[in-house]
Amino acid sequence: MSKEAVDTAAVDASRNDAAQAPADAGDAGYSKDLKARHVNMIAIGGAIGTGLFLGAGGRLNSAGPALALAYLVCGIFAFFVVRALGEMVLYRPSSGSFVSYAREFLGEKGAFFAGWMYFLNWSTTCIADITAIALYTHYWSFFTDIPQWVLALIALAVVLSVNLISVKYFGEMEFWFAIIKVAALTAFMIIGIYLLASQHKVGGETPGLNMITDHGGFLPNGMMPVVIVMQGVVFAYASLELVGVAAGETKDPQKVVPRAVNSIMWRVGLFYVGSVVLLALLLPGSLYSADQSPFVTVLSKIGVPAAGDVMNFVVLTAAMSSLNSGLYSTGRILRSMAMSGSAPKFTAKMNRSQVPYGGILLTASIGVLGVGLNRIVPDQAFEIVLNVASLGIIGTWITIMVCHLAFVRSAKRGEITRPKFRLPGSGVTEYVTIAFLLAVLCLMWKDAEVGRKTLFLIPIVGAALVIGWFGVRRRVEREAQGLTVPQESKDQ
């Protein structure tokens, strides 16, 4: 997107009549300390994580080079979701993000569903992250004697402390986490392109198209493995929506958000699709495994010293980044919900640094349960929570697209003015994206080991949401009527 287009979007957004965009009580009290570089790197960090650094190895082994196509397709739909969210952000920036928009366009039930599905995603992802951090830390012999649950608890305590200090510290941490990930990927791609161009042997194999044609072709194991990995690929893009939450704490979202959102597409193409294609050209897919980063596999086969140590540090950074983002975003989302009565009142509280510590502590408390899970079933903790998290992110993304449909309809009725920064093909794109996400859910049935077990959780999650709604609806009605005053934000 050109600078002129971005500036036009900014001017258009600033002309919107403020009266037509109802304020979210949960937006009051925040500092605007996130800078453009923070938001840009948050967008990058959301697009690059353990789903690529670690998960691509096992997926390459099962799906082969066609994994690049899976990343591309899922990346396009992830971009549609974030672009739809970005349009609503320019209409009205809010730290409550899609929960705030769901409240406006779908009602309190929609906001309740969106918020708690997002909390389900990140609270369980928090457990997955601290589990991953503990596992990655055990890679170094110095830490092998320390119990996995202790390392998980230390990781949670460190990232929680940073999040509670101030949003500026969160932004700085996420900025440098993203720098490390981008630098590592860029360095690997430079090395990989050199190996490819010079025909330097990798583990005794000459890189090139022959790595694909001589080892089963584009679909070495058929189409079904590609379908099965879709669930994991969608999860790899989870946290892209974090841009919408961060927009509520930046001073100039009208300029920052369009640039950050539009850059996601080329980042997906370069880092995900590009790196998977490169990996497929360097080694046969059968030589990659779920137990090792595919980048470590390549570097170790060409004798790069300490390749495992370097990439393990990068993967550890990616997990820390995800944990950092989860605590940040759920704190803001829960505060928006608490101010309307659909979350516990203490999650509306803010400290002197204008950080919603109540919501952050609630998410961290679920992480503490994960510490216990790491003590009881350390070998299964990661897989158990990952299944639940995948339901949360798919539910959240579907809610964003449904919310955008209602947003567009409201604009057509003349009730609001849409910014010029819009979702391409609006009116069709939302339905296609929703259909794709529902298809991913349905196709999980083909995966008897993991996906099918995940689907069995849907009635349980649905029942919990229904029970939860009936438990809070009277309080929500009272808050909407102004009969009670929600717990205010700052503790003196």
N, C-alpha and C positions, 0 to 999 in steps of 0.2 A: 504494500500500500504506500503510495507516495506521500510526501510530507504535506502536499497541498490537500490531499484527500483527508488526511488525519486532521489537519487544521479546520477543514470544512465541517467534519464531524463534530469537532469541539465547539465551533461557533453555533452549529445547529443545536447541539445539546444545551448550550448556555442560553439559547433563546426560549427553551421550553418554559412555559409558565409554571413557576414553582408551586402554585396553588393546586395544579392538577395532579401533582404527585404527592400523595399523603405521606407524611413523615412516619418513620418507624421509631418508636420510643427507644428501641434498643440501639439506635445509632448515636444517641446523646452521650457525651462525655469522653469520646475517644480523642486521642491526640492524632495529628495527621503527620506522623513521623516517618512513614514509609516513602522512600524516594523512588524516582523513576527507575534507577538501576536496581533497586530492590525488587520492584514488581516485575521487571523484565527477567531477572534471574529466577524469581519465583515461578514464572511461566516456563522457563527452561527446566528448572528443577522438577516441576510437575510433569514434564514431558520425558524426563530421563530418570530412570530408577533401577531398582533391583530386577524389575521385569525384563530389562535388557541386559544388564551386567551379569546376572546370574541365570535368570529364567530362560534366556535364549539358547543355552547349551542343550538342555533336555528337549526343548521344542525343535531345535534343528535336528536332533537325533531322530525324533519321531515323525516330524512333518517334512524334513528335508528343505531344499531351497524354496519351496512354496511358502515357507514361513514368512518370507519377505512380502508376499501378497497378502497374507493374513494381517501383518502389521500395517500395511498400506490401507486395506479396507477398514480395519478398526480405527486407524488413525484419521481417516476421512470423517467417519461418523463422530469420533471424539471432537474433531474440529467443529463440526456442525453444532454439537452441544455447547461448546465454549463460545462459539460465535453468537448463538442465540442468547446465551447468558450475557455476553458482552453488550449486546444491543439493549438489554434491559438495564444493565449497569449504567449505560450512558443516559437512559431515560431517568434513572434515579439511583445514584450510587448508595449502597447500603452494606454495612458490615454483616447484616443478616442475610445478604445475598439472595439466593433463590428462595429461601424460607420467607423472607420479607415480600418477595414478588408473588409467591404462592398465596400468602395471606391476602394480598391486594386483589389478585385475579381469580383465585380458586376458593378463597374463604379459609376460615381457621382449620377446617378438617384437612385441607390441602397442605397448609403450613405445618400442621402436626405430623402428617405422614412424611413430608419432605425432611423435616428436621430430625425426626427420630430414625429414619432410614439412613440419613447422613451420619448420625451419631453411631448407629449400628456399624456402618462401614468403618469409621475411623477408630472407634473404641476397640473393635476386633483387629483392625490393622495395627493399632498400637501394640497389641499383644504379639502379632506376627513380627513387628519391627524389633521389639526388644528380644524376642526369641532369635531372630536373625542376627542381631548384634552380638548376642552371647555366642552363637555358633561361629560367627566370623572371628570373634576374639579368641576362641579356642584354637584357631588355626596356628597361632603362635605358641610355642612350647612354654613360654613364660606363664601363660594363663591356663594351661591345661588342667592344673590341679585345683583351680577355683571352680566350684559348682556352677553349673549353667544358670541356675536361678539367681545366684548372687550377682553374676555379671549382668543379668537382665535387670535386676533391681538398681544397680549402679547406673546403668544407661538411662533408665527412666528418671532417676533422681537428678542426673546432670541436665538432661534436656528440659525437664520440668522447671528446674531452677532458672534456666536461661529464659524460658517463656514467661515466667512470673516477674522478671525484672522490668522489662519494658518491651514495647513492640519494636523499638529501634534495635535492640539486641537480637530479637527474633529475625528481623530483616537482615542484619549483618551476618548472622550465622547461616541463614539460607543463601545469602549472596555467595559466601565463600564455599559452601557445600556445592553449589551449582558450578562455580569456577573449577573446582577439583574434578567434577564429573565431565564437564565439557573439555577440559584440558586433557584428561585421560583418553576420552574418546577420539579427540582430534589427533593426539599422538599415535594412537593405535591405527587410525585410518591412514595416516601418513606412512607408517611402517608397512601396513598392508598393501597400499598402492605401490610402494617401492618393491615389495616382494613380488607382486603381480607383474609389474612392468619389467623387472629384471629377470623374471623367471627363476628366482632364487628358490631352491628346494625347501619345502616345509615338511619336516619329518620324513624325508625321503621322497615326498611327492612334489611334482612340478605343478604349481598353481595355474589356474586358467579355467576355461569352459569345460575342459576335460574332467574337472572335479565334479561336474554336474552330469555330463553326458555319459561318462564311464561308470557312474555309480547309481544307476537307476533313474536318471533324468530329474525333471522338475518335481515330480511326484513319486519318489522312490517307493513309498509305502501306500500309495493311493490317496484318495481325497479325504477319507474319514479321519485320519490323524490331524489333518489341517483343520477340519471342523471341530474336533475335540479340543484343540489348543486355543480356540477362539475365546473361551472363558478366561484363560490366563492372560491372553493378549489384551482383552478389554481391561482386566485388572491392572495391567502394566501401565495403562494410561490414566488410572485413577489419580486424582489430585490436580488434574488440569483445571478443574473448576475452582481451584483455590484463588485464581486471579480475580474472580468476582468478589470473594470475601475480602481480599487485600485492598481492593479498590476503595473500600469504605474508610481506609486509614491512609490514603494518599491525598496530597493537596490538589492535584490536577488530574483526576481520573479521565476527563474527556480527551486528554491527549495521550496519557500513558496507556490506557486499556486497549484502544484500537491497535496500537503498535505491538503490544504484548500478545494480543490474541492472534493477529495476522501472522506473526512470526512463528506461531506454533506449527503451521502446516509445513513450512520448509524445514523446520527442525525435525519433525516426524520423518519427512522424506530423507533428510541427510543422515540423521543419527540412527534411526531405527531401520528403515528400509535399506539405506546405503550400507550400514555396517553389517546387516544380515547377508546382503548380497556379497559383500566382500568376504565374510566368513565362509560362505558357501563356495566361493572361488578359490579359497586358500586350502581347504581341507574337505574331505568327504563328510557328509553329515553324520555318518555312523561313528566317526571318531570323537564327536562331541558328546558330553554327558551332562545329566542334571546335577551331578555332584561337583562340577567344576565350572567356573566361568569360561565361556568359549574364548574369551580374549587371553586368559591364562593358558588355555590349551594351545593356541597358536604360538604365543610368545615362548612358552616352554619348549616347543618343538624346534625353535630356531636358536635356542640356547641363550635367550636374554637373561642375564643374571637378575635374581630376585624378582622375576616376573610375577610369581605367585604372591609375594609380599606386597608388591605395589598394587596389584589388582584387588587383593583382599582388602587393602586399606580403602580403595575407591568404593568397593561394594559396601564396606562398613560405613563409609560416609553417606552413601545413598540411603541406607537404612536409617541412619541418624537424621538425615534430611526429612525422610518420610515421617518419622516420629515427631520431629519438630513441627512439621506442617499440620499433622493431625491434632496436636494439642492446641495449636494456634487457632485453626479454623473452627473446631468444635466449641471452643470458648466463646467465639463471636456468635455462632449459630444458636447456641443454647441461651445466650443472653437475650437475643432477639425473641426467642420463644418464651423465656421467663417473663419478659415484660408484657406478654399477652396472656400469660397464665397457663401456657401449655408445657412448661418445664418447671422444675423446682425453683422456688423463689431465690434460694441462695446462689443459683447460677447467674442471677442478674447483678451480683455484687462486683464492684471494681475496686482495685487498690489505689494507692496514691499515684502510681505510675500509669494510671488509666488502662490497666489490664484487667479483663474480666476473669478474675482468678477462680470464681466459683465454678464456672463451666469447665475450665482447664483442669481443676482438681477432680471434678466428677469423671472426666475422661481418664485421668491418671489413675483414679481408683480402680477402674476396670483393668488398667494395665497391671495394677498390683495383683488382681486375680490371675492375670496372665503369668505373673511371677510364680504363683502357686501352681499353675498348670505346668510350668517349666520344671517344677520340683517333682510333681507327681508323674507326668508322662512327657519327659523331655524330648523323646524321639518323635512324638506325634503332635506336639503343641502347635507347630507351624501350620501343618495341614488342616487341623481342626478349625482354627480361626480363619484361615484363608477362605474356606468355603463360605462362611457366614459373611465375610467382608464383601465377597463378590456379589451377593444378593443386595447388600447395601448400596454399592456403587451403581448397579444397574437400575435399582429403584430410584436413586437420586437423579440419574440422567434422564430417565423416562419422565420424572416429575418436571424437570427443567423444560423439556420439550412440550409437555402438556401446558405448562404455565405460559410458554411463549405463544402457543396457539391462542390462549385466552387473551394474552397481551395484544396480539395482532387484531383479534376481533374487537377488542375495546377501542383500538385505534380506528378501525373501520367505522365504528359507531360515532366517531368524533369525540370520544371521551378523553383521549390522550393524543399526544403527537409523537410519532415514532422518530427517532434520530435517523440520520442518513446512513449511519453505520448499521447495516442490517444483515440478517441471515439470508444468504443466497437461496433463491427458490422457495421463499417462505410460503407456507400453505400446502406445500408438497413435501419439502425437506423434513419437516417435523414428523409427518406420518411415516415416511420411509425410515427415518432414524428409529422411531419407536418400534416399527415392525422388525427392524434388524436386531434391536436389543431383546425383544421378546423371542425372536428366533434363536438367539444365543442361549437364552434360558431353556427353550425347548430342546435344543440340540445337546444340552448337558446330559439328557437322558441316555445318549449314546455312550457316555463315559460311565460305565458301571462302578468303577472304583471310587471316583471322586464326584463327578457331576451329578449322578443320580442321588447320592446322599445329600448333596446340596439342595436339590429340588424338594426333598422330603422336609426340609426346614421351612419351606414357604408357608404351609398352614400354621406352623408354630409361631412364626414371625407375624403373620396376619392376625392370629388370635390375640397375641400380645398387644398389637396396635389397637385393635378394637376395644380390648379391656382398658388399655391406657386412655383412650379417647373418652370413654364413658366415665373414667375416673377424674378427668380434668375439665370436662365440658362445662359444668356449672361455673367453675372458676373462670374459664375463658369467657363465658357469657357476661359474668360480673365485670371482668376487666374491660370488655368491649363496651359495656354500658356506663363505665366510669364510676361504678359503685364502690370499687376498692382501688387503692393506690398500690401499684407494685413496689416491691422493695427497691429503694433507690440504689444508685450505683456506687457511690464512693464511701469508703470507710475512712473516717478521719483518725 
